Structures are given as C-alpha cells and as structure tokens.
C-alpha cells in the first residue's frame, strides 16, 4: 500500500455531477482501487449533496472539491461587486465541500479561470488575500483545508509558480491554507519537477499528477521519477490525485474552457487502472529509496 492516499478526478469518469453521474464515478473510483474522488464544482448546482456523501461513505472514499472562478466573480478584480460575487461563490463551494464530507477545497480559488488581459494589480492581489483570509476562517470551522493550486500563465495571472503560492499562503497566514502542485502546470512554468517540491516542503498539502498532454501517465516526457523522489524526500503523505481530461467525456463547454481539442483516450476505466498502477509503483519506489 502506498504512503499516500491515491485520488482520481471525477472528470475521468463523467462530465457532470448529476445523481446518476456521481453514483457512477463513486463506484468506478472504488472499483479501480483509488482512495479519494475529486469533484469539479463547475456543475455543483446539479450535485445532490446528501446522496453524494452517502455514496462516498458507503464505498469508504475520501473527497476533495476543486474550482476556478468566473470573470464576473473574480476575487482578484479591482471591482468591489465582482470581488463580492467571487467571495459568495467561494463560500458556496466551501458549503458544498463540507456537505459531501470533503476535507479539501482547492483550485484557482484566487482568480477567474482563463488567460488574463493584463498583469495582476496590487489592489487585485490585496482583494485576493482579504477574501481568502475570511474563507480560511470559515473553512477551519468546517474542518476543510484550502489549496492554492499553482496554474499556468494561460489560466491565471495570480499564482504561476510554487514560489508564488508560498508567498500568497504566507500573506493569508492561515494554518489550513496549503500549496497544491500540479505536474501538468509545473511542466510549463517551473525549471524542474523536483526543486519546487523541496522548496514548498511541509507547506505542500495536495498534488495533481497529470501528463504534459493530459493523457496516459508515462506516455509523455515528464520527469515523474524526480517528482516522486522529491515527494518522498520531504515526507509528503497527503493525497496524490490523478487528473486527465478528454473531450470524449467532458461537456463541450468545459472541454473548450480547458482547451481539450483532441481525445488522448476514450476508455476511462483503462486509463484509471493504468494510472493507479503507475502512481503506486512510482511512489513505492521513491519511498523505498528514501528508507534505504
């Protein structure tokens, strides 16, 4: 058994959070041996919170939620009305996470998702810090950890590197705010796949593992050996969640938002089984090497 809980993103299985889709995602996650299921809250209006929680508990699964904000609900804006709508959306996301029994709310909680038209302003960043300070207090009361996902330059202008995330977490100043690294984004923005992990150290609280092209793990060019080795070196024991997207599963709108223009896979079950084996073997080797 690996030292880390292994997670999988629900979008590997289904494109929405209708009751039928959630039930299918939960069953397939358990059947392929994962410990945690992550839900994107882009479709949370259709999520039956009580039924989702019951299904997760019945299958012994942990849960996490993730989201990005919208242009008209962007806490990094200078417009107070836009910031207010973003804060409300984050509060609703926190409520959904807690209601389904999730312990992590992560993603681009700090800005609208998509390429920004200009650099982040000082006022915009101050708004991010103020909103997330308040959200962290409320999240702590609900037993939820907030993750600051490090995303690439085409998806945000707020947090593009591990160092950016640490600075933002420092300014928020809450024990339940952690850094969330994602190998897909690291491949674009970081100088290495291992140094940022060591730099973040015990501030790391959540991990996404995805290939450089978001397809089958091991079919791209990422240095997963170095990444897993760095996780082992810092003693990371938190979730490691597999993330992959295909327009064969995603709804067209979300597929367009994520720039999923081609299908690198169509069989989520085969993809998930391969990912579980890849993660288990890689993490086990890394932790064994540290133990020697």
Backbone torsions as a table, in degrees:
resi	resn	phi	psi	omega
1	UNK	NA	135.2	-177.6
2	UNK	-70.1	160.2	179.2
3	UNK	-74.8	-13.6	-176.5
4	UNK	-116.3	142.3	168.1
5	UNK	-63.2	133.0	179.6
6	UNK	-99.3	128.1	-179.2
7	UNK	-115.8	167.3	175.7
8	UNK	-143.6	144.0	-179.9
9	UNK	-79.1	136.0	-178.7
10	UNK	-60.2	-24.5	-179.7
11	UNK	-71.5	-6.4	168.2
12	UNK	-68.8	-31.5	-174.1
13	UNK	-98.0	-46.4	-169.5
14	UNK	-141.7	160.5	-176.7
15	UNK	-101.7	-0.4	-178.2
16	UNK	-146.7	-176.2	-179.8
17	UNK	-122.2	35.8	171.7
18	UNK	-64.5	158.9	-180.0
19	UNK	-54.1	-40.9	-179.5
20	UNK	-66.4	-40.5	-179.8
21	UNK	-68.4	-41.7	179.0
22	UNK	-62.3	-44.6	179.5
23	UNK	-59.4	-42.4	179.1
24	UNK	-65.3	-42.7	-179.1
25	UNK	-64.4	-41.4	179.3
26	UNK	-63.2	-48.0	-178.4
27	UNK	-62.0	-42.8	-177.9
28	UNK	-71.6	-34.0	177.3
29	UNK	-63.0	-46.9	178.8
30	UNK	-65.2	-40.8	-176.9
31	UNK	-65.9	-28.3	-179.7
32	UNK	-94.4	6.2	169.4
33	UNK	90.8	8.3	179.4
34	UNK	-79.7	158.4	-176.8
35	UNK	-101.5	-19.2	-171.6
36	UNK	-141.7	143.6	176.3
37	UNK	-121.5	127.1	179.2
38	UNK	-103.1	131.0	178.4
39	UNK	-107.8	132.2	167.5
40	UNK	-80.0	134.2	-176.5
41	UNK	-93.8	18.8	177.3
42	UNK	-64.1	-20.6	-175.1
43	UNK	-121.9	27.2	-169.0
44	UNK	-66.2	-18.3	179.1
45	UNK	-61.6	-25.3	-179.4
46	UNK	-95.4	0.3	-175.2
47	UNK	-82.8	120.2	174.5
48	UNK	-82.8	103.2	-170.9
49	UNK	-64.2	-46.6	-177.6
50	UNK	-64.8	-43.3	-179.8
51	UNK	-66.5	-37.9	178.7
52	UNK	-64.3	-46.3	179.2
53	UNK	-60.5	-43.8	-179.7
54	UNK	-62.7	-41.7	-179.8
55	UNK	-65.2	-43.8	178.7
56	UNK	-61.1	-45.6	-179.5
57	UNK	-64.5	-38.7	-179.4
58	UNK	-63.5	-29.6	-178.8
59	UNK	-102.2	4.9	176.6
60	UNK	66.9	33.6	-176.8
61	UNK	-103.4	141.8	168.6
62	UNK	-79.8	164.0	179.9
63	UNK	-138.1	146.8	171.7
64	UNK	-134.8	157.3	176.2
65	UNK	-127.8	151.2	179.4
66	UNK	-140.4	153.5	176.1
67	UNK	-164.2	159.0	166.6
68	UNK	-118.0	165.9	-177.6
69	UNK	-96.5	171.9	-178.7
70	UNK	-104.6	158.7	-179.9
71	UNK	-56.5	-32.3	179.6
72	UNK	-91.3	7.1	178.4
73	UNK	-144.1	58.9	-170.7
74	UNK	-112.9	113.1	-177.1
75	UNK	-73.6	-7.0	175.8
76	UNK	-94.2	5.6	177.9
77	UNK	-75.0	162.4	172.4
78	UNK	-93.3	-6.2	-178.6
79	UNK	-87.0	117.2	-177.2
80	UNK	-57.1	-35.8	-179.5
81	UNK	-67.8	-40.4	178.4
82	UNK	-66.2	-42.9	178.3
83	UNK	-62.0	-41.3	179.8
84	UNK	-62.0	-42.5	178.0
85	UNK	-64.5	-37.7	177.0
86	UNK	-64.1	-42.1	178.8
87	UNK	-62.3	-39.6	178.3
88	UNK	-65.4	-40.7	179.0
89	UNK	-63.8	-39.4	177.9
90	UNK	-66.3	-40.1	177.4
91	UNK	-62.9	-41.3	177.2
92	UNK	-63.7	-39.4	178.5
93	UNK	-65.0	-38.9	176.4
94	UNK	-62.9	-43.2	179.6
95	UNK	-62.0	-43.1	178.4
96	UNK	-61.1	-47.1	-178.8
97	UNK	-57.2	-50.0	-179.1
98	UNK	-65.1	-39.5	-176.1
99	UNK	-67.0	-29.1	178.0
100	UNK	-90.5	2.1	-179.8
101	UNK	88.0	13.1	179.4
102	UNK	-73.2	150.8	179.7
103	UNK	-114.9	-3.9	-179.8
104	UNK	-134.8	129.9	168.4
105	UNK	-119.0	118.5	-172.3
106	UNK	-139.8	-178.2	-179.3
107	UNK	119.3	-161.1	176.6
108	UNK	-83.6	68.4	-178.1
109	UNK	-70.4	-7.4	-169.3
110	UNK	-105.2	-3.3	-177.1
111	UNK	-165.8	168.8	171.1
112	UNK	-65.3	147.6	177.5
113	UNK	-84.1	127.2	177.0
114	UNK	132.8	168.0	-177.9
115	UNK	-66.8	125.1	179.3
116	UNK	-76.4	152.9	-179.2
117	UNK	-83.5	-16.0	-176.9
118	UNK	-159.3	166.9	178.5
119	UNK	-63.3	157.5	174.4
120	UNK	-62.8	137.3	177.8
121	UNK	-94.2	162.5	177.9
122	UNK	-61.7	-40.1	179.2
123	UNK	-66.3	-41.2	178.3
124	UNK	-61.8	-42.3	179.1
125	UNK	-66.4	-37.8	177.3
126	UNK	-61.5	-37.3	176.9
127	UNK	-64.7	-41.3	176.6
128	UNK	-56.6	-50.7	-177.5
129	UNK	-60.5	-44.9	-177.8
130	UNK	-62.8	-45.6	-178.9
131	UNK	-65.2	-44.7	-176.5
132	UNK	-73.3	-26.9	171.4
133	UNK	-58.8	-48.7	179.5
134	UNK	-65.1	-41.4	179.6
135	UNK	-63.4	-37.6	-179.3
136	UNK	-63.4	-38.8	177.6
137	UNK	-61.3	-47.8	-179.2
138	UNK	-67.1	-36.8	178.7
139	UNK	-65.5	-40.6	179.2
140	UNK	-60.5	-39.8	179.9
141	UNK	-64.7	-24.6	-179.9
142	UNK	-99.5	2.9	-179.7
143	UNK	73.0	29.8	-177.3
144	UNK	-113.6	136.1	174.0
145	UNK	-93.7	139.3	176.5
146	UNK	-100.1	131.2	177.3
147	UNK	-107.0	136.9	173.9
148	UNK	-100.3	98.0	-177.8
149	UNK	-75.8	130.7	178.3
150	UNK	-83.4	113.5	-175.3
151	UNK	-116.7	159.7	-174.7
152	UNK	-76.6	169.2	-173.7
153	UNK	-61.9	-21.0	-179.4
154	UNK	-86.7	-4.1	-178.4
155	UNK	-117.0	-16.4	178.7
156	UNK	-165.3	157.9	172.5
157	UNK	-114.2	14.0	-174.9
158	UNK	-101.0	-50.6	-176.2
159	UNK	-133.2	104.0	-179.4
160	UNK	-112.1	-15.5	-179.2
161	UNK	-134.0	164.0	176.5
162	UNK	-58.3	-38.5	-180.0
163	UNK	-64.0	-39.0	175.8
164	UNK	-58.9	-43.6	-176.9
165	UNK	-66.4	-40.5	178.9
166	UNK	-63.4	-42.4	178.7
167	UNK	-61.2	-44.1	-179.9
168	UNK	-65.7	-42.4	177.7
169	UNK	-61.4	-39.5	177.5
170	UNK	-60.1	-42.8	-177.5
171	UNK	-70.9	-32.5	176.1
172	UNK	-70.4	-40.6	171.2
173	UNK	68.7	38.9	179.8
174	UNK	-123.2	138.4	-177.5
175	UNK	-65.6	-23.5	-177.7
176	UNK	-96.3	18.6	173.3
177	UNK	-109.9	120.5	-174.5
178	UNK	-124.3	166.4	176.0
179	UNK	-89.7	139.2	179.0
180	UNK	-119.2	112.1	178.0
181	UNK	-96.4	146.2	-177.9
182	UNK	-136.2	121.6	-174.1
183	UNK	-64.4	-31.6	177.8
184	UNK	-60.8	-47.5	-179.3
185	UNK	-73.2	-37.9	178.1
186	UNK	-57.6	-37.8	-179.3
187	UNK	-59.4	-29.1	-179.3
188	UNK	-85.6	-39.8	-167.2
189	UNK	-107.0	-24.7	-173.0
190	UNK	-97.8	159.2	178.5
191	UNK	-79.4	-20.6	-178.0
192	UNK	-153.5	163.9	178.2
193	UNK	-92.7	-4.4	-176.7
194	UNK	-116.6	-39.6	-176.7
195	UNK	-58.7	-42.2	179.1
196	UNK	-61.7	-34.7	178.4
197	UNK	-61.5	-46.1	-179.1
198	UNK	-68.4	-34.2	178.9
199	UNK	-66.6	-40.5	178.3
200	UNK	-70.3	-41.2	176.1
201	UNK	58.7	-131.1	-174.6
202	UNK	-75.0	2.9	173.4
203	UNK	-82.5	-12.0	179.9
204	UNK	-72.2	127.7	-177.7
205	UNK	-129.5	-10.5	-179.5
206	UNK	-157.2	147.1	-176.4
207	UNK	-137.5	134.3	167.5
208	UNK	-106.5	132.5	173.3
209	UNK	-114.7	120.1	176.9
210	UNK	-148.0	150.1	179.5
211	UNK	-70.7	166.0	180.0
212	UNK	-61.3	-25.4	178.9
213	UNK	-111.0	7.2	178.8
214	UNK	69.2	20.8	178.7
215	UNK	-99.5	-149.3	-179.1
216	UNK	-60.4	135.5	176.4
217	UNK	-63.4	136.2	-179.1
218	UNK	89.9	-6.7	-179.4
219	UNK	-94.9	-3.7	178.9
220	UNK	-108.6	-150.3	-173.9
221	UNK	-118.0	11.3	-175.6
222	UNK	-72.1	146.7	178.9
223	UNK	-85.5	76.0	-179.2
224	UNK	-70.6	-30.2	178.2
225	UNK	-60.8	-44.6	178.3
226	UNK	-66.1	-39.3	-179.6
227	UNK	-65.9	-49.1	179.7
228	UNK	-64.3	-36.4	178.0
229	UNK	-62.5	-40.4	178.0
230	UNK	-66.6	-39.2	175.8
231	UNK	-58.8	-43.5	179.2
232	UNK	-66.5	-39.1	-178.8
233	UNK	-60.9	-37.8	-178.5
234	UNK	-88.6	0.8	179.3
235	UNK	71.4	30.6	-178.7
236	UNK	-69.4	127.5	-179.5
237	UNK	-124.5	11.4	-179.6
238	UNK	-81.8	-175.7	-177.4
239	UNK	-64.7	143.3	170.4
240	UNK	-122.4	109.8	-170.7
241	UNK	-111.8	127.7	178.2
242	UNK	-78.7	132.4	-179.3
243	UNK	-131.0	126.8	177.9
244	UNK	-154.4	144.4	-177.0
245	UNK	-128.8	144.3	175.0
246	UNK	-142.8	140.8	178.0
247	UNK	-69.9	-6.1	172.7
248	UNK	-70.3	-20.5	-177.4
249	UNK	-114.7	-42.0	-174.1
250	UNK	-67.9	147.8	169.8
251	UNK	-65.0	148.3	-175.9
252	UNK	-53.5	-40.7	-178.8
253	UNK	-61.9	-47.0	-179.7
254	UNK	-69.6	-38.0	176.8
255	UNK	-58.8	-41.0	177.7
256	UNK	-66.5	-42.9	179.8
257	UNK	-59.4	-38.0	-176.9
258	UNK	-90.9	1.1	-179.4
259	UNK	58.8	43.8	176.1
260	UNK	-92.6	87.9	-172.8
261	UNK	-92.7	-11.0	-178.4
262	UNK	-142.1	155.2	-179.6
263	UNK	-94.6	110.2	175.2
264	UNK	-89.1	-8.9	176.1
265	UNK	-161.6	158.0	176.2
266	UNK	-131.7	-14.1	-178.7
267	UNK	-107.4	96.8	-176.9
268	UNK	-63.2	-33.0	-179.0
269	UNK	-66.9	-45.3	177.8
270	UNK	-63.9	-43.4	177.8
271	UNK	-57.6	-46.4	-177.3
272	UNK	-65.8	-42.9	179.2
273	UNK	-62.7	-43.5	177.7
274	UNK	-62.5	-41.3	-179.9
275	UNK	-65.1	-42.2	180.0
276	UNK	-61.1	-44.6	178.9
277	UNK	-65.2	-40.8	-179.9
278	UNK	-63.8	-46.8	-179.5
279	UNK	-65.3	-45.5	-178.8
280	UNK	-60.0	-48.5	-178.2
281	UNK	-65.0	-44.9	-177.4
282	UNK	-66.3	-44.5	180.0
283	UNK	-68.9	-39.9	179.2
284	UNK	-62.6	-43.0	177.7
285	UNK	-61.6	-43.0	-178.1
286	UNK	-64.4	-45.3	-179.5
287	UNK	-69.9	-33.7	177.4
288	UNK	-65.6	-39.2	180.0
289	UNK	-64.4	-38.1	178.5
290	UNK	-69.0	-35.9	-176.8
291	UNK	-71.3	-23.0	-176.9
292	UNK	-71.5	NA	NA
